[in-house]
Amino acid sequence: MREIKRLREMYLYSLKAKSHGKKVGFVPTMGALHEGHLSLVEEAKRRCDIVVVSIFVNPLQFAPSEDFARYPRNLRRDRQLLKNFGVDVLFLPDAGQLYPPGFKTFVEVESLPKKMCGRTRPTHFRGVTTVVAKLFSLVNPDLAFFGEKDFQQQRIIRQMAADLNLPVEVVALPTVREFDGLAMSSRNAYLNPRERKAAPVLYRALSLAQREVQGGERDVNKILFRLRSLIGSEPLVRLDYLLAVDPETLQEVKQFKGKVLFALAAYIGKTRLIDNVVVG
């Protein structure tokens, strides 16, 4: 596995690979890798000739009060995992290169980032789209792989790629879960034993939404009420939001028609976790 830290070296590597007819797959991450990330790597290897994985904890997507400084970092472990999975390139840019002194340009999608997580994290998605646009320009992938746990993120990135005519296919893959349904996340490492025991209530609530719809319920407000009641039975969990939205527009819906995304964010102790399920 080749490690690349310099931006121009990454750009030239990808340019050379593509000039030889190679299809480049890209998995952008912030490290602290888990099975969810590795499922993206596996799919990238299946569909592409060259697989590039980046690790960069992006300061632009963290508000001053958030967990940038303590975000889990374990490069030695991550490096070994990626070697074991046969990744071709580990791209390790640093903030000084991506955001040099005098950096003044940001990429921002309208409307979509203001919903769901954007209500309480108003600057988050501007940081996400800016760094992903820069990484896309450096890696120049044919396909880029994201997990559906971060549903709003991959929807926004897909919109950005389409609007800017970026020659990359954004591929979203299903959420990978722990044995008890908890969506895999690097932030799960923050949970103490009591919090970890409480956390699966989030997935139980989303599973209830699926059962309600399968049972014929079409009143979204009634479904959301039952989900909030279930989550409220766990005293360690505090909801940030629980919504039913259209998967394309992310607009809230009241009646069940076609596909509906049930999405939530919740604090368990001080740890903020997100999850979702598409029903229909």
C-alpha positions in Angstrom: 0.0 0.0 0.0 1.3 3.4 -1.0 1.0 6.3 1.4 0.7 9.8 -0.1 0.7 13.0 1.9 1.4 15.7 -0.7 -1.5 17.0 -2.7 0.2 17.2 -6.1 1.6 13.6 -5.7 -2.0 12.4 -5.2 -3.2 14.2 -8.2 -0.4 12.9 -10.4 -0.8 9.4 -9.2 -4.5 9.3 -10.1 -3.9 11.1 -13.4 -1.3 8.4 -14.4 -3.6 5.5 -13.3 -6.5 6.9 -15.3 -4.3 7.5 -18.4 -3.6 3.7 -18.3 -7.3 3.0 -18.4 -7.7 2.3 -14.6 -10.9 2.9 -12.8 -10.3 4.8 -9.6 -12.5 4.2 -6.5 -12.4 6.6 -3.5 -13.4 6.2 0.1 -13.1 9.4 2.1 -12.9 8.9 5.8 -11.9 10.6 9.1 -10.2 7.5 10.3 -11.0 5.4 13.4 -12.1 2.8 10.9 -14.8 0.2 11.6 -16.7 -2.4 9.6 -18.9 0.2 8.0 -15.8 1.9 6.4 -14.4 -1.5 5.4 -17.6 -2.4 3.6 -17.1 0.6 1.4 -13.5 -0.5 0.8 -14.7 -3.9 -0.2 -17.3 -2.6 -2.7 -14.7 -0.1 -4.1 -12.3 -3.0 -4.7 -15.0 -5.0 -6.3 -15.9 -2.3 -8.8 -12.6 -0.5 -9.4 -9.0 -1.2 -10.4 -7.4 1.3 -8.0 -8.8 2.1 -4.5 -7.8 5.2 -2.6 -8.8 5.8 1.0 -8.2 9.2 2.6 -8.0 9.8 6.3 -8.5 13.5 7.3 -10.2 14.8 10.4 -11.7 17.9 8.8 -11.7 20.9 11.1 -14.2 22.8 8.8 -17.1 20.5 9.7 -16.7 20.9 13.5 -18.2 23.8 15.4 -16.0 25.3 18.2 -18.1 23.5 20.8 -17.8 20.1 19.1 -15.4 17.2 19.4 -12.7 18.0 16.9 -9.9 17.8 19.4 -11.0 14.4 20.9 -12.3 12.8 17.8 -11.0 9.2 17.8 -7.6 8.8 16.0 -5.7 5.6 15.6 -3.6 5.8 12.4 -1.5 2.8 13.2 -4.5 0.5 13.5 -6.2 2.1 10.4 -3.1 1.7 8.3 -2.9 -2.0 9.1 -6.6 -2.6 8.4 -6.3 -0.9 5.0 -3.2 -3.0 4.2 -5.0 -6.1 5.1 -7.9 -5.2 2.8 -5.5 -4.5 -0.1 -6.0 -0.8 -0.5 -3.8 0.7 -3.1 -3.3 4.2 -1.7 -3.7 5.7 1.7 -4.0 9.5 1.2 -3.1 11.5 4.3 -3.4 15.2 3.6 -3.1 17.7 6.4 -5.0 20.8 7.2 -2.1 23.1 6.4 -2.1 21.8 2.8 -5.8 21.7 2.2 -6.5 25.1 3.9 -3.3 27.1 3.5 -3.0 30.7 4.9 -5.3 33.0 2.9 -7.8 30.2 2.1 -11.1 31.9 1.3 -13.2 29.6 -1.0 -16.0 27.4 0.2 -18.5 25.1 -1.5 -22.0 25.3 -0.3 -25.2 23.5 -1.4 -28.5 25.5 -1.0 -31.5 24.2 1.0 -30.5 20.6 1.7 -28.0 21.4 4.4 -30.5 23.5 6.4 -32.6 20.5 7.2 -32.2 17.6 9.7 -28.7 17.9 11.1 -28.2 21.4 9.7 -30.8 22.7 12.2 -28.4 22.4 15.1 -25.1 22.2 13.1 -25.5 25.1 10.7 -21.9 25.2 9.5 -21.3 21.5 9.3 -22.2 20.7 5.7 -20.4 23.7 4.3 -17.3 22.1 5.8 -18.2 18.7 4.4 -18.9 19.9 0.8 -15.8 22.0 0.8 -13.4 19.2 1.8 -15.1 16.6 -0.4 -14.9 18.9 -3.5 -11.2 19.4 -2.8 -10.6 15.7 -2.3 -12.5 14.9 -5.5 -10.4 17.4 -7.4 -7.2 15.7 -6.1 -8.1 12.1 -6.3 -10.3 12.5 -9.4 -12.2 9.3 -8.8 -14.6 7.5 -11.1 -16.7 6.3 -8.1 -16.8 7.6 -4.5 -18.3 5.5 -1.8 -20.4 6.7 1.2 -22.5 5.0 3.9 -26.2 5.6 4.2 -25.9 6.1 7.9 -24.9 9.6 7.0 -27.9 9.9 4.6 -28.1 13.6 4.5 -24.4 13.9 3.8 -24.4 11.6 0.8 -27.5 13.2 -0.5 -25.8 16.6 -0.4 -22.6 15.3 -1.9 -24.6 13.8 -4.8 -26.3 17.1 -5.3 -23.0 18.9 -5.3 -21.4 16.5 -7.8 -24.4 16.9 -10.1 -24.6 20.6 -9.9 -20.9 21.1 -10.5 -20.8 18.5 -13.3 -18.1 16.5 -11.4 -17.2 13.3 -13.3 -17.7 11.1 -10.3 -20.5 8.6 -9.5 -21.5 8.9 -5.8 -22.3 5.4 -4.5 -24.3 5.0 -1.2 -24.1 1.6 0.6 -26.3 0.3 3.4 -25.6 1.0 7.0 -23.5 -1.6 8.8 -24.7 -2.4 12.3 -23.6 -4.0 15.5 -25.1 -7.3 16.7 -27.9 -5.3 18.5 -28.7 -3.0 15.7 -26.6 0.0 16.7 -25.3 1.7 13.6 -21.5 1.5 13.5 -19.9 4.9 14.1 -16.4 6.0 15.2 -18.2 8.0 17.9 -19.6 4.8 19.5 -16.2 4.6 21.2 -17.3 7.5 23.4 -20.1 5.5 25.0 -19.6 4.2 28.5 -21.1 0.7 29.3 -24.4 2.1 30.5 -24.7 4.4 27.5 -23.8 1.6 25.1 -26.5 -0.5 26.6 -29.1 2.2 26.0 -28.0 3.1 22.5 -29.8 0.3 20.5 -33.1 2.0 21.4 -32.5 4.2 18.4 -32.5 1.2 16.0 -35.5 -0.3 17.8 -37.4 2.9 17.1 -36.6 2.9 13.4 -37.5 -0.8 13.2 -40.9 0.1 14.8 -41.4 2.6 12.0 -40.9 -0.1 9.5 -43.4 -2.4 11.3 -46.0 0.3 11.6 -45.9 1.0 7.8 -45.9 -2.7 7.0 -48.9 -3.0 9.2 -50.8 -0.4 7.2 -50.3 2.8 9.2 -50.1 5.8 6.9 -50.3 8.7 9.4 -46.7 9.8 9.8 -47.4 11.9 12.9 -48.9 8.8 14.7 -45.8 6.8 13.8 -43.5 9.5 15.0 -45.4 9.8 18.3 -44.9 6.0 18.9 -41.2 6.3 18.1 -40.8 9.2 20.5 -42.6 7.3 23.2 -40.2 4.3 22.7 -37.1 6.5 22.7 -38.4 8.4 25.7 -38.5 5.2 27.7 -34.7 5.3 27.8 -33.7 8.0 30.2 -30.1 8.3 29.0 -31.2 9.3 25.5 -32.1 12.9 24.5 -33.4 13.5 21.0 -32.0 16.2 18.8 -34.5 15.5 16.1 -36.8 12.7 14.9 -38.3 13.3 11.4 -40.0 11.7 8.5 -38.8 13.2 5.2 -38.8 12.7 1.5 -35.5 11.0 0.7 -34.7 13.3 -2.3 -35.8 16.7 -1.0 -35.4 16.0 2.7 -38.7 17.9 3.2 -40.9 16.7 6.1 -43.9 14.6 5.1 -47.2 14.1 7.0 -48.7 11.3 5.0 -47.0 8.1 3.7 -46.6 8.2 0.0 -43.9 6.2 -1.8 -40.6 6.2 0.1 -40.1 7.9 3.4 -36.9 8.4 5.3 -37.3 8.2 9.1 -34.2 9.9 10.5 -33.0 10.8 13.9 -30.1 12.3 15.9 -29.8 11.8 19.6 -27.5 12.5 22.5 -26.6 9.6 24.7 -24.7 11.2 27.5 -22.5 13.7 25.6 -22.3 11.6 22.4 -24.4 12.6 19.4 -25.4 9.7 17.2 -27.4 9.6 14.0 -29.4 6.8 12.2 -32.1 6.4 9.7 -34.1 3.9 7.7 -35.9 4.3 4.3 -39.4 2.7 4.4 -41.4 1.9 1.3 
